[in-house]
């Protein structure tokens, strides 16, 4: 995995305090805590594993019996639950 190095300037005092406090509390380095905060702020789930069903999409054969059943279900009154 290729990583990048950042130099971040102008970190607000309260942000610095919060990151350092969290690092001390969790026993992690300031760098680890900062990367976690950046990752979360960027909306990324760390180490996310995706189990997409791309392989499945479009793999079904046409089934006329299924189509008939779906049409029948669609014809039922909408208030039936």
N, CA and C of each residue as an Amber inpcrd file, in Angstrom:
protein
   243
   0.8510000  -1.1810000   0.0000000   0.0000000   0.0000000   0.0000000
   0.8940000   1.2400000   0.0000000   0.6680000   2.1160000  -0.9330000
   1.4260000   3.3590000  -1.0160000   0.7460000   4.3990000  -0.1300000
   1.5280000   5.0370000   0.7000000   0.9820000   6.0670000   1.5800000
   1.5830000   7.4090000   1.2330000   0.9210000   8.4590000   1.6500000
   1.3740000   9.8270000   1.4330000   1.7070000  10.4540000   2.7700000
   2.5790000  11.4470000   2.7210000   2.8810000  12.2200000   3.9200000
   2.2450000  13.5850000   3.7800000   1.6690000  14.0710000   4.8760000
   1.0370000  15.3890000   4.9020000   1.7390000  16.2510000   5.9350000
   1.7660000  17.5250000   5.6460000   2.1150000  18.5180000   6.6520000
   0.8860000  19.4040000   6.7670000   0.3060000  19.4100000   7.9400000
  -0.9280000  20.1760000   8.1240000  -0.6280000  21.3750000   9.0130000
  -0.9380000  22.5540000   8.4940000  -0.7010000  23.7870000   9.2480000
  -2.0260000  24.3590000   9.7350000  -1.9440000  25.1530000  10.7590000
  -3.1150000  25.8850000  11.2480000  -4.1380000  25.0240000  11.9590000
  -3.6820000  23.9510000  12.6040000  -4.6010000  23.0930000  13.3580000
  -5.0990000  23.8850000  14.5610000  -6.4010000  24.0570000  14.6960000
  -6.9390000  24.7980000  15.8370000  -6.5170000  24.1600000  17.1650000
  -6.2930000  24.9930000  18.1530000  -5.8320000  24.5530000  19.4690000
  -6.7530000  23.4690000  20.0480000  -8.0640000  23.6570000  19.9410000
  -9.0070000  22.6810000  20.5080000  -8.9210000  21.3350000  19.7910000
  -8.6740000  21.3690000  18.4880000  -8.5330000  20.1140000  17.7300000
  -7.2560000  19.4010000  18.1710000  -6.1760000  20.1630000  18.3010000
  -4.9120000  19.5950000  18.7610000  -5.0770000  18.9540000  20.1350000
  -5.7110000  19.6680000  21.0510000  -5.9210000  19.1290000  22.3990000
  -6.7380000  17.8450000  22.3680000  -7.8070000  17.8500000  21.5700000
  -8.6870000  16.6820000  21.5090000  -7.9510000  15.4720000  20.9300000
  -7.1660000  15.6980000  19.8810000  -6.4290000  14.5920000  19.2690000
  -5.3730000  14.0440000  20.2280000  -4.6650000  14.9350000  20.9050000
  -3.6390000  14.4920000  21.8490000  -4.2650000  13.7500000  23.0390000
  -5.3970000  14.2460000  23.5010000  -6.0960000  13.5990000  24.6170000
  -6.5410000  12.1880000  24.2120000  -7.0780000  12.0770000  22.9940000
  -7.5280000  10.7610000  22.5280000  -6.3430000   9.8180000  22.3520000
  -5.2350000  10.3270000  21.8490000  -4.0400000   9.5030000  21.6780000
  -3.5630000   8.9760000  23.0250000  -3.5310000   9.8470000  24.0020000
  -3.0720000   9.4370000  25.3360000  -4.0380000   8.4220000  25.9490000
  -5.3260000   8.6910000  25.7880000  -6.3490000   7.8260000  26.3750000
  -6.3430000   6.4300000  25.7460000  -6.1080000   6.3560000  24.4350000
  -6.1740000   5.0740000  23.7400000  -4.8190000   4.3790000  23.6190000
  -3.7480000   5.0930000  23.9970000  -2.4150000   4.5150000  23.8770000
  -1.8980000   4.4830000  22.4450000  -2.5380000   5.2550000  21.5810000
  -2.1120000   5.3320000  20.1850000  -1.2270000   6.5530000  19.9980000
  -0.5370000   6.5910000  18.8720000   0.2680000   7.7700000  18.5660000
  -0.6340000   8.8850000  18.0530000  -0.1380000  10.1030000  18.1360000
  -0.8810000  11.2390000  17.6070000  -1.1320000  11.0330000  16.1180000
  -0.1610000  10.4940000  15.4140000  -0.3100000  10.2350000  13.9810000
  -1.4530000   9.2510000  13.7170000  -1.5270000   8.1630000  14.4870000
  -2.5970000   7.1800000  14.3030000  -3.9660000   7.8040000  14.5400000
  -4.0720000   8.5970000  15.5910000  -5.3500000   9.2310000  15.9200000
  -5.7300000  10.2460000  14.8400000  -4.7540000  10.9950000  14.3450000
  -5.0270000  11.9810000  13.2990000  -5.4860000  11.2970000  12.0120000
  -4.8410000  10.1830000  11.6630000  -5.2500000   9.4440000  10.4590000
  -6.6570000   8.8860000  10.6210000  -6.9750000   8.3740000  11.8030000
  -8.3390000   7.8870000  12.0610000  -9.3510000   9.0160000  11.9000000
  -9.0280000  10.1960000  12.4300000  -9.9350000  11.3390000  12.3230000
 -10.0990000  11.7760000  10.8640000  -9.0050000  11.8030000  10.1120000
  -9.0810000  12.1530000   8.6920000  -9.9000000  11.1310000   7.9110000
  -9.6870000   9.8680000   8.2200000 -10.4080000   8.7960000   7.5380000
 -11.9040000   8.9180000   7.8040000 -12.2520000   9.0940000   9.0560000
 -13.6640000   9.2270000   9.4260000 -14.2670000  10.4860000   8.8010000
 -13.5200000  11.5890000   8.8550000 -14.0010000  12.8470000   8.2800000
 -14.1920000  12.7790000   6.7800000 -13.4030000  11.9240000   6.1230000
 -13.5180000  11.7620000   4.6730000 -14.6540000  10.8090000   4.2970000
 -15.3020000  10.2260000   5.3160000 -16.4260000   9.3290000   5.0630000
 -16.0080000   7.9480000   4.6090000 -14.8050000   7.5530000   4.9960000
 -14.2870000   6.2460000   4.5990000 -14.3090000   5.3080000   5.8040000
 -14.7770000   4.0990000   5.5720000 -14.7510000   3.0880000   6.6110000
 -13.4340000   2.3350000   6.4740000 -12.5840000   2.4120000   7.4870000
 -11.2980000   1.7330000   7.3580000 -11.4440000   0.2220000   7.2280000
 -10.6440000  -0.3410000   6.3540000 -10.6200000  -1.7910000   6.1360000
 -11.9880000  -2.3610000   5.7670000 -12.7990000  -1.5540000   5.0770000
 -14.1260000  -2.0320000   4.6810000 -13.9860000  -3.1300000   3.6410000
 -14.7620000  -4.1650000   3.8060000 -14.7760000  -5.2450000   2.8360000
 -16.1470000  -5.2440000   2.1840000 -16.1530000  -5.2270000   0.8740000
 -17.4030000  -5.1880000   0.1420000 -17.7010000  -6.5650000  -0.4240000
 -18.9030000  -6.9930000  -0.2040000 -19.3560000  -8.2680000  -0.7550000
 -20.4220000  -7.9770000  -1.7990000 -19.9950000  -7.2860000  -2.8420000
 -20.9200000  -6.9110000  -3.8990000 -21.4850000  -8.1480000  -4.5920000
 -22.6200000  -7.9550000  -5.1700000 -23.2590000  -9.0300000  -5.9180000
 -23.1530000  -8.7850000  -7.4160000 -22.1020000  -8.0680000  -7.8290000
 -21.9200000  -7.7810000  -9.2460000 -21.8980000  -9.0590000 -10.0860000
 -21.3080000 -10.1120000  -9.5510000 -21.2140000 -11.3790000 -10.2700000
 -22.5930000 -11.9710000 -10.5400000 -23.5690000 -11.5940000  -9.7100000
 -24.9000000 -12.1850000  -9.7770000 -25.8220000 -11.4260000 -10.7250000
 -25.6160000 -10.1240000 -10.8150000 -26.4950000  -9.2800000 -11.6220000
 -26.4390000  -9.7320000 -13.0760000 -27.6070000  -9.9880000 -13.6330000
 -27.6950000 -10.3960000 -15.0290000 -27.4010000 -11.8580000 -15.2810000
 -27.2040000 -12.6300000 -14.2250000 -26.8520000 -14.0350000 -14.4120000
 -28.0710000 -14.9520000 -14.4840000 -29.2450000 -14.4230000 -14.1800000
 -30.4370000 -15.2740000 -14.1690000 -30.9870000 -15.4650000 -15.5800000
 -31.4790000 -16.6450000 -15.8340000 -32.1610000 -16.9140000 -17.0940000
 -33.5890000 -16.4140000 -16.9660000 -34.1820000 -16.0480000 -18.0850000
 -35.5800000 -15.6340000 -18.0830000 -36.4370000 -16.7980000 -17.6010000
 -37.3670000 -16.5110000 -16.7130000 -38.2490000 -17.5430000 -16.1780000
 -39.6730000 -17.0540000 -16.3460000 -40.3820000 -17.6060000 -17.3060000
 -41.7410000 -17.1400000 -17.5940000 -42.6870000 -17.4020000 -16.4320000
 -42.4640000 -18.4770000 -15.6860000 -43.3170000 -18.7690000 -14.5350000
 -43.1400000 -17.7160000 -13.4400000 -41.9000000 -17.3040000 -13.2290000
 -41.6420000 -16.2490000 -12.2530000 -42.2870000 -14.9460000 -12.7070000
 -42.1640000 -14.6370000 -13.9870000 -42.7890000 -13.4210000 -14.5170000
 -44.2990000 -13.4410000 -14.3120000 -44.9310000 -14.5990000 -14.5490000
 -46.3790000 -14.7260000 -14.3400000 -46.7250000 -14.4990000 -12.8650000
 -45.9520000 -15.1010000 -11.9700000 -46.2090000 -14.9470000 -10.5410000
 -46.0460000 -13.4910000 -10.1150000 -45.0240000 -12.8120000 -10.6340000
 -44.8070000 -11.4040000 -10.2950000 -45.9450000 -10.5390000 -10.8250000
 -46.4090000 -10.8270000 -12.0470000 -47.5420000 -10.0820000 -12.6060000
 -48.7860000 -10.2820000 -11.7570000 -49.0170000 -11.5300000 -11.3050000
 -50.1740000 -11.8190000 -10.4620000 -50.0770000 -11.0380000  -9.1430000
 -48.8740000 -11.0350000  -8.5420000 -48.7010000 -10.3030000  -7.2860000
 -48.9100000  -8.8070000  -7.4890000 -48.4580000  -8.2820000  -8.6140000
 -48.6410000  -6.8560000  -8.9050000 -50.1070000  -6.5140000  -9.1390000
 -50.9220000  -7.5050000  -9.5370000 -52.3270000  -7.2390000  -9.8150000
 -53.1840000  -7.2280000  -8.5370000 -52.6370000  -7.6840000  -7.4330000
 -53.3770000  -7.7070000  -6.1690000 -53.6370000  -6.2860000  -5.6830000
 -54.7350000  -6.0830000  -4.9510000 -55.0060000  -4.7580000  -4.3890000
 -53.8460000  -4.3190000  -3.4950000 -53.4960000  -3.0590000  -3.5740000
 -52.3450000  -2.5300000  -2.8430000 -52.5230000  -2.5690000  -1.3220000
 -53.7690000  -2.5990000  -0.8380000 -53.9910000  -2.5920000   0.6070000
 -53.8610000  -3.9740000   1.2340000 -53.5660000  -4.9900000   0.4330000
 -53.3460000  -6.3390000   0.9830000 -51.9110000  -6.4160000   1.4990000
 -51.7650000  -6.7600000   2.7640000 -50.4120000  -6.8790000   3.3280000
 -50.2500000  -8.2230000   3.9590000
